[in-house]
Amino acid sequence: MFDTRVDTPHKLGCVGGDAGATVTGVPELVIRPLDPASDADMDGFQDVYAAAELAEDPHAALYSRADGIAMLTSTDTATFFERSGGVECYNCGWARFIVAGSVTLVPFPPPVATVEVVEFFHAGFGHYFMSADPAEIHALDTGFFTGWVRTGESFRAYVAGSSAGATMNPVCRYYGLPAAGIDSHFYSASARECYEVNAFFGAEWQIESDNVFQIDLPNAVTGACPAGTVPVFRVYNGLHDANHRYTTKPAIRATMEALGWIREGYGPDATIMCAFGP
């Protein structure tokens, strides 16, 4: 703790050592002991204070209200109890504290950007796959992962880390292990569904990411999507390899259902996600 007295010229005084030099614009600071019982000569001051220095610049000044109460203070380094550091703050420029009202810390929200979620198909597996990762899409397009070709279908979502609304959720991605006879991927924007895949099928499905992209969820009862979004439908092949297809087109879903695939989603029209759109 320290006392301050606003005098002109101002002097920094060091108890138990030489008096400090006069420094214009800096008040006298007297260092008091943290523990009065440790005071050697019972004068109320701590004699082990070694030295202090204040920078001769406007940022190292003490400002006071009209009634003389200190409002802002900033000092340079000090040596106290054989420790080096700041008396009030260490080389931090302007120091501040609140005397009335309150301060609310408002973090800047992450930037919001959209990304294209591209669909691929592997004829040998009979599987559909989608990705929003540019590097992964490039690897699929260039044959690094062989056998995959674009279907020409895609929809728009938000990049991972975006934050644009209460209904937006990160999309988890699981990989069904080949050892379990699956070799397929599963996506969900439902936190509950993402949890349950791991809780009930963790031996067969391995999580690859808890946020491959972000997207809105529909109303869980009606299946209605928020304004400015379009429904995404999910169909399931009903087989042990558990492949799923995601599409924004009712006609594609109808074609898949005619092949025996099963619709999954919320509400009477079974909407599973809501893509950025239209």
Secondary structure, 3 states (H helix, E strand, C coil): CEEEECCCCCECCCCCCCCCCECCCCCEEEECCCCHHHCCCCCCCCCCCCEECCCCCHHHCCEECCCCCEEECCCCEEEECCEEEECCCCCCCCCCCCCCCCCCCCCCCCCCCEEEEEEEEECCCCEEEEECCHHHHHHHHCCCCCCEEEEEEEEEEECCCCCCCCCEEECEEEEECHHHCCCEEEEECCHHHHHHHHHHHCCCEEEEECCCCEEECCCCCCCCCCCCEEEEEEEECCCCCCCEEEECCHHHHHHHHHCCCEEECECCCCEEEEEECC
